[in-house]
Amino acid sequence: MSFIETETHDQVFVIRLNRPDRLNALGTEMRQLMGEAFVQFRDSDSLEVAILTGTGRGFCAGEDMKESVEKGTLGSAGQKVENPFNDRRLQKPVIAAVNGFAMGGGFMLVERTDLRVAVKGAVFEMSEAKRWLLGGYNHGYVAGLPHAIATEMALGYRFTAERLYEVGFLNRLVESDELLPTAMEMAEHMLTLPPAARVNTIHMMRQMIPRVDPKFERLSAALHEHGCKEDRMESRRAFAEKRKPNYKGWDDPADRHRLPTLESTGEDGS
């Protein structure tokens, strides 16, 4: 059984994450095969729209934390995979067809897509606050969500598909048997457009996505290092062992009160 299955429907390419026993978690092989599928889509002269979906109860559970614990590395560290979708260099539209849990890296797959349809009852979570030393501060901002909802997202709260549809993160909310047909209808609509209009419009809309100011990215980089780094692996061990994590917090307790600031992370370091 391949962890990635693909189907071709005329000009539409369906990429299906197929590791249902692990909720389609992103392990080494899954990342490699998904990259190869998107390279195939990119290089094809006949395929114009992709639909990304999953098998079973999960769209994608994000990082395979059991594999991370086994390897002693965090996420995809050290693995270089060519994937024009992840690298945001794909010039063709991608539709997310979210069939279930979209967590952490799975949530990020959804947010990279151009249009999104999800089944009722699907669960979403931006999990960075649970696994790193800084929550996913940028995801709600990039999605254009109100500050309070972006903060809720950054702190790792779970969202239902219904709520994300209400706030405009999802385009369609459907019953499970309508998921792929609805995504296919969206793809077929795009294929009725003049090819240049489709390609140019997708390109233009992507340029208009909000981007985090570099000064905040510098502060983010500092905050990602601010705390006990061992807690990052402890969170993964606790998940793999199905127990409550034992966090240290800071190597030096006084660091809690020495937060990096915009001024301290300025370009001149002053």
C-alpha positions as CSV (number, residue, x, y, z in Angstrom):
1,M,0.0,0.0,0.0
2,S,1.4,3.4,-1.0
3,F,1.2,6.2,1.5
4,I,0.2,8.5,-1.5
5,E,-2.4,7.6,-4.1
6,T,-3.1,9.7,-7.2
7,E,-6.0,9.7,-9.7
8,T,-6.3,11.6,-12.9
9,H,-9.7,13.0,-14.0
10,D,-9.1,14.7,-17.3
11,Q,-7.2,17.9,-16.2
12,V,-7.8,17.3,-12.5
13,F,-5.2,15.5,-10.4
14,V,-6.4,14.0,-7.1
15,I,-3.6,13.5,-4.5
16,R,-4.7,11.3,-1.6
17,L,-2.8,10.9,1.7
18,N,-3.2,7.2,2.4
19,R,-1.9,6.3,5.8
20,P,-5.3,6.0,7.7
21,D,-3.9,3.9,10.7
22,R,-1.8,7.0,11.6
23,L,-4.4,9.6,10.5
24,N,-2.1,10.3,7.5
25,A,0.7,11.6,9.7
26,L,3.7,13.2,7.9
27,G,6.5,10.7,8.2
28,T,9.6,10.6,6.1
29,E,8.1,8.4,3.4
30,M,4.8,10.4,3.3
31,R,6.7,13.7,2.8
32,Q,8.9,12.2,0.0
33,L,6.0,10.7,-1.9
34,M,3.8,13.8,-1.5
35,G,6.6,15.9,-2.9
36,E,6.9,13.5,-5.9
37,A,3.2,13.8,-6.6
38,F,3.3,17.6,-6.6
39,V,6.3,17.6,-8.9
40,Q,4.4,15.3,-11.3
41,F,1.5,17.7,-11.1
42,R,3.7,20.7,-11.7
43,D,5.5,19.2,-14.7
44,S,2.4,17.9,-16.4
45,D,1.3,19.7,-19.6
46,S,-2.3,18.3,-19.2
47,L,-3.0,18.6,-15.5
48,E,-4.3,22.0,-14.4
49,V,-6.0,21.7,-11.0
50,A,-5.1,19.5,-8.0
51,I,-7.3,18.2,-5.2
52,L,-5.6,17.3,-2.0
53,T,-7.5,14.9,0.4
54,G,-7.0,12.0,2.8
55,T,-8.1,8.5,3.5
56,G,-10.0,7.5,6.7
57,R,-10.8,9.7,9.7
58,G,-7.9,12.1,9.1
59,F,-7.0,14.5,6.5
60,C,-3.5,14.8,8.0
61,A,-2.5,14.7,11.7
62,G,0.7,16.6,11.0
63,E,4.1,15.5,12.2
64,D,4.6,11.8,12.9
65,M,5.7,12.3,16.5
66,K,6.4,8.6,17.1
67,E,8.9,8.6,14.2
68,S,10.4,11.8,15.6
69,V,10.9,10.2,19.0
70,E,12.4,7.1,17.4
71,K,14.9,9.2,15.3
72,G,15.5,11.8,18.0
73,T,14.9,14.6,15.6
74,L,12.2,17.3,15.4
75,G,9.7,17.0,12.6
76,S,11.2,17.1,9.1
77,A,14.7,18.2,10.4
78,G,17.4,17.0,8.0
79,Q,15.0,15.8,5.3
80,K,15.2,17.7,2.1
81,V,12.2,17.1,-0.2
82,E,11.4,18.9,-3.4
83,N,7.8,19.9,-3.1
84,P,6.6,22.9,-5.1
85,F,3.4,23.0,-3.1
86,N,5.1,23.3,0.3
87,D,7.6,25.7,-1.2
88,R,4.8,27.9,-2.6
89,R,6.3,27.8,-6.1
90,L,3.4,25.9,-7.7
91,Q,1.7,28.0,-10.4
92,K,-1.4,25.8,-10.5
93,P,-4.4,25.9,-8.1
94,V,-4.8,23.4,-5.4
95,I,-8.2,22.6,-3.6
96,A,-8.2,21.1,-0.1
97,A,-10.9,18.4,0.4
98,V,-10.7,18.0,4.2
99,N,-12.2,14.6,5.2
100,G,-11.3,14.7,8.9
101,F,-8.6,15.8,11.4
102,A,-6.3,18.5,10.1
103,M,-3.7,19.1,12.8
104,G,-0.4,20.9,13.0
105,G,1.3,20.3,9.7
106,G,-2.0,19.0,8.3
107,F,-3.6,22.4,9.1
108,M,-0.7,24.0,7.3
109,L,-1.4,21.9,4.2
110,V,-4.9,23.3,4.2
111,E,-3.8,26.9,4.6
112,R,-1.5,26.6,1.6
113,T,-4.4,25.7,-0.7
114,D,-6.3,28.2,-2.8
115,L,-9.8,26.9,-2.1
116,R,-11.1,24.7,0.8
117,V,-14.0,22.3,1.2
118,A,-14.4,20.3,4.4
119,V,-16.8,17.7,5.8
120,K,-19.1,18.7,8.7
121,G,-17.5,17.7,12.0
122,A,-13.9,17.9,10.8
123,V,-11.5,19.1,13.5
124,F,-8.7,21.6,12.9
125,E,-5.8,22.6,15.2
126,M,-2.6,24.7,14.8
127,S,-0.5,22.7,17.2
128,E,2.8,24.7,17.3
129,A,2.2,25.9,20.9
130,K,2.1,22.2,22.0
131,R,5.3,21.1,20.3
132,W,7.6,24.1,20.1
133,L,8.5,27.2,22.2
134,L,6.2,29.6,20.4
135,G,2.7,29.1,19.2
136,G,1.5,29.6,15.6
137,Y,1.3,33.3,15.8
138,N,1.2,33.9,12.0
139,H,-1.5,31.5,10.9
140,G,-4.6,33.4,11.9
141,Y,-3.0,36.6,10.7
142,V,-2.2,35.2,7.2
143,A,-5.8,33.9,7.1
144,G,-7.2,37.4,7.8
145,L,-8.9,36.3,11.0
146,P,-9.9,38.6,13.8
147,H,-7.2,39.1,16.5
148,A,-9.0,37.1,19.2
149,I,-9.6,34.1,16.9
150,A,-6.0,34.3,15.6
151,T,-4.8,34.2,19.3
152,E,-7.0,31.2,20.0
153,M,-5.5,29.5,17.0
154,A,-2.0,30.4,18.0
155,L,-2.5,28.9,21.5
156,G,-3.4,25.5,20.0
157,Y,-7.2,25.4,20.7
158,R,-9.2,23.1,18.4
159,F,-11.7,24.4,15.9
160,T,-14.6,22.6,14.2
161,A,-15.1,22.9,10.5
162,E,-18.4,24.7,11.2
163,R,-16.6,27.5,13.1
164,L,-13.9,27.9,10.5
165,Y,-16.5,28.1,7.8
166,E,-18.3,30.8,9.8
167,V,-15.1,32.9,10.1
168,G,-14.3,32.5,6.4
169,F,-11.4,30.1,6.5
170,L,-13.3,27.4,4.5
171,N,-15.2,27.9,1.2
172,R,-17.6,25.0,1.5
173,L,-19.0,22.8,4.3
174,V,-20.6,19.5,3.2
175,E,-21.7,16.0,4.1
176,S,-19.0,13.3,3.7
177,D,-20.4,11.9,0.5
178,E,-20.4,15.3,-1.1
179,L,-16.7,16.1,-0.3
180,L,-15.0,14.9,-3.5
181,P,-17.9,15.8,-5.8
182,T,-18.0,19.4,-4.4
183,A,-14.2,19.7,-4.8
184,M,-14.5,18.4,-8.3
185,E,-17.2,20.9,-9.1
186,M,-14.9,23.7,-7.9
187,A,-12.1,22.4,-10.1
188,E,-14.4,22.1,-13.1
189,H,-15.5,25.7,-12.7
190,M,-11.9,26.9,-12.8
191,L,-11.4,24.9,-16.0
192,T,-14.2,26.8,-17.7
193,L,-12.2,30.0,-17.4
194,P,-9.7,31.2,-20.0
195,P,-6.4,29.5,-19.1
196,A,-4.6,32.8,-18.7
197,A,-7.4,34.2,-16.5
198,R,-7.1,31.2,-14.2
199,V,-3.3,31.2,-13.9
200,N,-3.0,35.0,-13.6
201,T,-5.8,35.3,-11.0
202,I,-4.4,32.5,-8.8
203,H,-1.0,34.2,-9.0
204,M,-2.5,37.6,-8.2
205,M,-4.5,36.3,-5.2
206,R,-1.5,34.7,-3.7
207,Q,0.5,37.9,-3.9
208,M,-2.2,39.6,-1.8
209,I,-2.0,37.1,1.1
210,P,-0.9,39.0,4.2
211,R,2.8,38.6,5.2
212,V,4.3,39.0,8.6
213,D,6.5,42.1,8.9
214,P,10.3,41.1,9.1
215,K,10.6,42.8,12.5
216,F,8.1,40.3,13.9
217,E,9.8,37.4,12.1
218,R,13.0,38.4,13.9
219,L,11.2,38.5,17.2
220,S,9.6,35.1,16.4
221,A,13.0,33.6,15.7
222,A,14.2,34.8,19.1
223,L,11.1,33.5,20.9
224,H,11.5,30.1,19.3
225,E,14.8,29.8,21.2
226,H,13.6,31.3,24.4
227,G,12.9,28.4,26.8
228,C,14.0,24.9,27.6
229,K,14.6,23.3,24.2
230,E,14.3,19.9,25.7
231,D,10.6,20.5,26.2
232,R,10.1,20.2,22.5
233,M,11.1,16.6,22.5
234,E,9.4,16.0,25.8
235,S,6.1,17.0,24.2
236,R,6.6,14.4,21.5
237,R,7.7,11.7,23.9
238,A,4.6,12.3,26.1
239,F,2.4,12.0,23.0
240,A,4.1,8.8,21.8
241,E,3.9,7.3,25.4
242,K,0.3,8.6,26.0
243,R,1.2,10.4,29.2
244,K,1.2,13.9,30.6
245,P,4.3,15.8,29.7
246,N,6.8,16.9,32.3
247,Y,7.9,20.3,31.2
248,K,10.8,22.3,32.6
249,G,9.9,25.6,31.1
250,W,13.2,27.5,31.2
251,D,16.8,26.4,31.8
252,D,17.1,29.5,34.0
253,P,13.8,30.4,35.8
254,A,14.7,34.1,35.5
255,D,14.4,33.8,31.7
256,R,10.7,33.9,32.1
257,H,11.0,37.6,32.8
258,R,13.7,38.3,30.2
259,L,11.5,38.0,27.0
260,P,13.1,39.1,23.7
261,T,11.5,42.4,22.5
262,L,11.2,44.1,19.1
263,E,13.9,46.5,20.2
264,S,16.3,43.7,21.3
265,T,15.8,41.9,18.0
266,G,16.1,44.9,15.8
267,E,18.5,44.8,12.8
268,D,21.2,46.6,14.7
269,G,20.6,44.3,17.8
270,S,20.1,47.3,20.0
